């Protein structure tokens, strides 16, 4: 075999291995959640009860599904104005120079900070502030977690956007300017329509990151397994619940947690799929 | 050509996975010398275990590793036969014992206390009756200056502040000991919440691990929670004295925790100490146990591995290791418990023959 072929096989086999691993994860989660599914059926998705006490065990995923979606979507909403401004600033207004490169490294640095450090900062700085503002009694809760998540996902939401904005063809922009368009008009009518799908892809990536984030959320959300009543209430997310409870889980609870993992996997899959659909529409 | 490619890649993938699967297995001959002893389980006594296993490794040259993965994880690891011993804060009840693949023995190693720690301005010393514990932790009393708290603590000026209950969000032996006590002193608690490693809490904030609860209490004015005593001592958080069965208010200390273990102990050492009868005993105390198989020849373990495991556990209950308990805020085993522990170890066999 010549090196050309070996290289090709290597590429194909690593690709196949990736697919096998992904399928393996799904299969493991699926097999692991069968006992829980047999016990609770589809009611698992809609039950708000999470009672691990022996003798009257009953598990439902709804508070955690809601908690996960609330924190991550709220985080995306909070992050949007910041991420979009940074994308525009770095991709259109100031592409080169000391200040943009400094800003770019700071944003990149945000992506590199371990989530437990975000959690600590949130615990010692953000939580007291939220309590001080009187948003809720102790400062823990869904809103606090969302703010931390929003900061964590800024790099994911902004860097892809900056990249595609800078790639908008100069001829298009020049044409708009020559027609007398102002800078704002160029952004609105040329850049955003042109780079829309790329900017959006960044937000989907960021949302995926927010959905799966565990440590920082665990430290701030209050870990209450009851149904949240609002964005300032305590709550819990699927990832945080698994991280908290898996160590000591056994029997029915063990498989209920694996089923939560499966649901989390499916939700992440759906979010990515919807993202791809919208991207296709935007770029068409 | 295309088919050949696919086949080739599939073969490589399968081969890769198969080799991964085999790498972890260690084929030990039955006469092999022991190199390491592996245990895993409870985090509640982990500071004690870390300390003594380190000095054992140093003294005897035999590496002892302990993974603080939680009591449930310790039981699961023993069930999967991947450790030499497990560790648990809650003894295995009859049903769980029957679920294990072979007979399991319990060896108590030390005593610990779960304390009610709080954060109030001026760090007042508070007293709690079982009724107050029930009221506060079930959310029925939600202000610090509630008349019921004031009635038990007449000398303390209580602030007009909301009570924030802090509990363990992760499953934990500490939660088990606390809820085991609460279930004994409060019928309402037993009915609505019960005893277990994880509970359905009516009120409060969940924090991960003993350090997490301790941190949340010290960061939140008006908070109260339960933690392993060593964490409260280490962080200097005020601790409540709790009224025991005899009506005395008792602060957790080495003496009061030891005193709680005065009662009769069954031969298999499985006994709950919470709500002790002892007049000077702290009511939320517990033994913590190492668990191991009675028949030590499992999963290709060598005779030496079995003998070294037993030697280690015998050393843990010896005076030399027991005197270390107080340095990390645990209490040593009473004489009677040591005798019972030694008797349990005497039952251990290898291939059906007694090890000692």
HADDOCK unambig.tbl for C-alpha pairs under 7 A between the chains (distance, minus, plus):
assign (segid A and resid 9 and name CA) (segid B and resid 9 and name CA) 6.84 0.50 0.50
assign (segid A and resid 12 and name CA) (segid B and resid 9 and name CA) 6.84 0.50 0.50
assign (segid A and resid 13 and name CA) (segid B and resid 9 and name CA) 4.71 0.50 0.50
assign (segid A and resid 13 and name CA) (segid B and resid 13 and name CA) 6.80 0.50 0.50
assign (segid A and resid 17 and name CA) (segid B and resid 13 and name CA) 6.02 0.50 0.50
assign (segid A and resid 50 and name CA) (segid B and resid 200 and name CA) 6.74 0.50 0.50
assign (segid A and resid 51 and name CA) (segid B and resid 199 and name CA) 6.54 0.50 0.50
assign (segid A and resid 51 and name CA) (segid B and resid 200 and name CA) 5.11 0.50 0.50
assign (segid A and resid 52 and name CA) (segid B and resid 198 and name CA) 6.15 0.50 0.50
assign (segid A and resid 52 and name CA) (segid B and resid 199 and name CA) 5.78 0.50 0.50
assign (segid A and resid 52 and name CA) (segid B and resid 200 and name CA) 6.70 0.50 0.50
assign (segid A and resid 53 and name CA) (segid B and resid 194 and name CA) 6.30 0.50 0.50
assign (segid A and resid 53 and name CA) (segid B and resid 195 and name CA) 6.77 0.50 0.50
assign (segid A and resid 53 and name CA) (segid B and resid 196 and name CA) 5.91 0.50 0.50
assign (segid A and resid 53 and name CA) (segid B and resid 199 and name CA) 5.93 0.50 0.50
assign (segid A and resid 138 and name CA) (segid B and resid 220 and name CA) 6.70 0.50 0.50
assign (segid A and resid 219 and name CA) (segid B and resid 207 and name CA) 6.79 0.50 0.50
assign (segid A and resid 222 and name CA) (segid B and resid 205 and name CA) 4.75 0.50 0.50
assign (segid A and resid 222 and name CA) (segid B and resid 206 and name CA) 5.18 0.50 0.50
assign (segid A and resid 222 and name CA) (segid B and resid 207 and name CA) 6.80 0.50 0.50
assign (segid A and resid 223 and name CA) (segid B and resid 169 and name CA) 6.05 0.50 0.50
assign (segid A and resid 223 and name CA) (segid B and resid 205 and name CA) 6.24 0.50 0.50
assign (segid A and resid 223 and name CA) (segid B and resid 206 and name CA) 4.63 0.50 0.50
assign (segid A and resid 223 and name CA) (segid B and resid 207 and name CA) 6.79 0.50 0.50
assign (segid A and resid 224 and name CA) (segid B and resid 205 and name CA) 6.20 0.50 0.50
assign (segid A and resid 224 and name CA) (segid B and resid 206 and name CA) 6.12 0.50 0.50
assign (segid A and resid 244 and name CA) (segid B and resid 169 and name CA) 6.05 0.50 0.50
assign (segid A and resid 244 and name CA) (segid B and resid 170 and name CA) 4.25 0.50 0.50
assign (segid A and resid 244 and name CA) (segid B and resid 208 and name CA) 6.73 0.50 0.50
assign (segid A and resid 245 and name CA) (segid B and resid 170 and name CA) 4.82 0.50 0.50
assign (segid A and resid 245 and name CA) (segid B and resid 171 and name CA) 5.32 0.50 0.50
assign (segid A and resid 247 and name CA) (segid B and resid 69 and name CA) 6.53 0.50 0.50
assign (segid A and resid 247 and name CA) (segid B and resid 70 and name CA) 6.11 0.50 0.50
assign (segid A and resid 247 and name CA) (segid B and resid 72 and name CA) 6.60 0.50 0.50
assign (segid A and resid 247 and name CA) (segid B and resid 73 and name CA) 5.80 0.50 0.50
assign (segid A and resid 247 and name CA) (segid B and resid 171 and name CA) 6.88 0.50 0.50
assign (segid A and resid 248 and name CA) (segid B and resid 70 and name CA) 5.99 0.50 0.50
assign (segid A and resid 248 and name CA) (segid B and resid 71 and name CA) 6.47 0.50 0.50
assign (segid A and resid 248 and name CA) (segid B and resid 72 and name CA) 4.20 0.50 0.50
assign (segid A and resid 248 and name CA) (segid B and resid 73 and name CA) 5.81 0.50 0.50
assign (segid A and resid 248 and name CA) (segid B and resid 171 and name CA) 5.03 0.50 0.50
assign (segid A and resid 248 and name CA) (segid B and resid 172 and name CA) 6.65 0.50 0.50
assign (segid A and resid 249 and name CA) (segid B and resid 72 and name CA) 6.43 0.50 0.50
